Amino acid sequence: MDLHQAIHSRRSIKQFTGRVIGREEIERLLDAAVQAPNHRLTQPWRFYVLGPTARRAYGEVLGRRKATKVEDPEAARAVAEKVAAQEAGLPAMIAVSMILDSSPEIREEDYAATMMAVQNLLLAAHAAGLGTHVKSGAVMADAEARAAVGVPDRERIVAMIQLGEPAAFPEPKARRKAAEVTSWVP
């Protein structure tokens, strides 16, 4: 698969087969991730490959957060358990964090570099026949979520990547053409 094909055909995968993703496969994806450009060569990214226990612990935190939106206590418990089980049952999950530099300028550059590393990982996974789904949100800053993942205080979680062999491949969603969002400035 060439690069343009990988970029245009990659999708967020929400259903995976039960195939276990091996350490060597994940290491290859991480090797692609760390090739991302980064200003000052800070290499700010950190990767946490979560086993079933860590995925379950993270899922419990996420589930409790989602359950707070449900009024009925029994239904809330069911939501929390369902989310925890879903996260634990994933073939693989990688938490991506970045070192928090004291300089706001460097922190901004490092965030951009870390997200470029995420994109490298997504494209490498797709080219290898694997599927990914990137998750973000307020849970990333939750102290319990950070503890479940093992991320120290000096780092910020920027993405959770669900990884596995696709069980279903969604149709592409409409995207605006580049020409619609491009200005040529003389």
C-alpha positions as CSV (number, residue, x, y, z in Angstrom):
1,M,0.0,0.0,0.0
2,D,1.5,3.4,-1.0
3,L,1.3,6.4,1.3
4,H,-1.5,8.2,-0.5
5,Q,-3.6,5.0,-0.5
6,A,-3.0,4.6,3.2
7,I,-4.0,8.2,4.0
8,H,-7.1,8.0,1.9
9,S,-8.3,4.6,3.0
10,R,-7.6,4.7,6.8
11,R,-10.7,4.7,8.9
12,S,-11.5,4.7,12.6
13,I,-12.2,1.0,13.5
14,K,-14.7,0.4,16.2
15,Q,-15.1,-3.4,15.9
16,F,-12.1,-5.7,16.2
17,T,-11.7,-9.5,15.9
18,G,-10.3,-11.3,18.9
19,R,-6.9,-11.8,17.4
20,V,-4.2,-10.8,19.9
21,I,-1.8,-8.2,18.6
22,G,1.8,-9.3,19.3
23,R,4.5,-7.3,20.9
24,E,6.6,-7.3,17.7
25,E,3.7,-5.8,15.7
26,I,3.3,-3.1,18.3
27,E,7.0,-2.4,18.5
28,R,7.0,-1.9,14.7
29,L,4.2,0.6,15.0
30,L,6.0,2.5,17.7
31,D,9.2,2.6,15.7
32,A,7.2,4.3,13.0
33,A,5.7,6.7,15.5
34,V,9.0,8.0,16.8
35,Q,10.0,9.0,13.3
36,A,7.7,12.0,13.5
37,P,9.2,15.4,13.0
38,N,9.7,17.3,16.3
39,H,11.1,20.8,16.7
40,R,14.4,20.9,18.7
41,L,14.4,17.1,18.6
42,T,12.8,17.0,22.0
43,Q,11.2,13.6,21.3
44,P,8.4,14.4,23.8
45,W,6.3,11.3,23.2
46,R,5.9,8.4,25.6
47,F,3.9,5.2,24.9
48,Y,2.2,2.9,27.4
49,V,1.1,-0.4,26.0
50,L,-1.7,-1.5,28.2
51,G,-2.3,-5.2,29.1
52,P,-5.7,-6.6,30.1
53,T,-5.4,-5.5,33.7
54,A,-4.5,-1.9,32.8
55,R,-7.2,-1.8,30.1
56,R,-9.7,-2.9,32.6
57,A,-8.5,-0.3,35.2
58,Y,-8.7,2.5,32.6
59,G,-12.1,1.2,31.5
60,E,-13.4,1.3,35.1
61,V,-12.4,5.0,35.4
62,L,-13.9,5.8,32.0
63,G,-17.1,3.8,32.9
64,R,-17.6,5.6,36.2
65,R,-17.3,8.9,34.4
66,K,-19.9,7.9,31.8
67,A,-22.1,6.5,34.5
68,T,-22.4,10.0,36.1
69,K,-24.6,11.0,33.2
70,V,-27.1,8.2,34.0
71,E,-29.7,9.0,36.7
72,D,-30.8,5.5,37.6
73,P,-28.2,4.0,39.9
74,E,-28.7,0.4,38.6
75,A,-28.4,1.6,35.0
76,A,-25.4,3.7,35.9
77,R,-23.7,0.6,37.3
78,A,-24.5,-1.3,34.1
79,V,-23.0,1.5,32.0
80,A,-19.8,1.5,34.2
81,E,-19.4,-2.3,33.9
82,K,-20.1,-2.4,30.2
83,V,-17.4,0.3,29.5
84,A,-14.9,-1.5,31.7
85,A,-15.5,-4.8,30.0
86,Q,-15.3,-3.2,26.5
87,E,-11.9,-1.6,27.3
88,A,-10.6,-4.8,28.9
89,G,-11.7,-6.9,25.9
90,L,-9.8,-4.8,23.3
91,P,-7.0,-6.7,21.5
92,A,-4.5,-3.9,22.3
93,M,-4.5,-0.3,23.6
94,I,-1.7,2.3,23.6
95,A,-1.8,5.4,25.7
96,V,0.2,8.2,24.2
97,S,1.6,10.9,26.4
98,M,4.0,13.8,26.1
99,I,6.5,15.3,28.5
100,L,5.3,18.6,29.9
101,D,8.1,21.2,29.3
102,S,8.1,24.2,31.5
103,S,8.1,26.5,28.4
104,P,4.6,27.1,26.9
105,E,6.1,27.4,23.5
106,I,8.0,24.1,23.6
107,R,4.9,22.4,25.2
108,E,2.8,23.5,22.1
109,E,5.5,22.3,19.7
110,D,5.7,19.0,21.6
111,Y,2.0,18.5,21.5
112,A,2.0,18.9,17.7
113,A,4.9,16.5,17.4
114,T,3.2,13.9,19.6
115,M,0.1,14.1,17.5
116,M,2.2,13.6,14.4
117,A,3.7,10.5,16.1
118,V,0.1,9.3,16.6
119,Q,-0.6,9.8,12.9
120,N,2.5,7.9,11.9
121,L,1.3,5.0,14.2
122,L,-2.2,5.1,12.7
123,L,-0.9,4.9,9.1
124,A,1.7,2.2,9.9
125,A,-1.1,0.2,11.6
126,H,-3.4,0.6,8.6
127,A,-0.6,-0.4,6.1
128,A,0.0,-3.5,8.2
129,G,-3.7,-4.5,8.0
130,L,-4.5,-3.4,11.5
131,G,-7.2,-1.0,12.6
132,T,-7.1,1.8,15.1
133,H,-9.5,4.1,16.9
134,V,-8.1,7.2,18.6
135,K,-9.8,8.4,21.7
136,S,-9.3,11.7,23.5
137,G,-11.2,13.9,26.0
138,A,-11.4,15.0,29.6
139,V,-10.8,11.6,30.9
140,M,-7.1,12.0,29.8
141,A,-6.6,14.5,32.7
142,D,-8.4,12.4,35.3
143,A,-5.9,11.4,38.1
144,E,-7.5,8.0,38.3
145,A,-7.2,7.4,34.6
146,R,-3.5,8.5,34.7
147,A,-2.9,6.2,37.5
148,A,-4.5,3.3,35.7
149,V,-2.3,3.9,32.7
150,G,0.8,4.5,34.8
151,V,1.5,8.0,33.4
152,P,3.5,10.2,35.9
153,D,2.5,13.8,36.8
154,R,5.1,15.3,34.5
155,E,3.4,13.9,31.4
156,R,0.0,14.6,29.7
157,I,-2.0,11.9,28.0
158,V,-2.9,13.1,24.6
159,A,-4.5,10.0,23.0
160,M,-5.7,6.5,23.7
161,I,-5.3,4.3,20.7
162,Q,-7.4,1.2,20.4
163,L,-5.7,-1.3,18.2
164,G,-6.7,-4.6,16.6
165,E,-7.5,-6.6,13.5
166,P,-10.6,-4.9,12.0
167,A,-13.9,-6.9,12.2
168,A,-15.7,-4.3,10.2
169,F,-14.5,-1.6,7.9
170,P,-16.7,1.5,7.8
171,E,-17.5,3.4,4.6
172,P,-15.7,6.7,4.2
173,K,-17.4,9.8,5.5
174,A,-17.6,12.9,3.2
175,R,-14.6,15.2,3.5
176,R,-14.3,18.7,2.1
177,K,-11.9,19.0,-0.8
178,A,-8.6,20.7,0.0
179,A,-9.4,23.4,-2.5
180,E,-12.4,24.4,-0.4
181,V,-10.2,25.2,2.6
182,T,-7.1,26.5,0.9
183,S,-6.1,30.1,0.2
184,W,-3.2,30.9,-2.1
185,V,-1.6,34.0,-0.6
186,P,0.5,36.0,-3.0
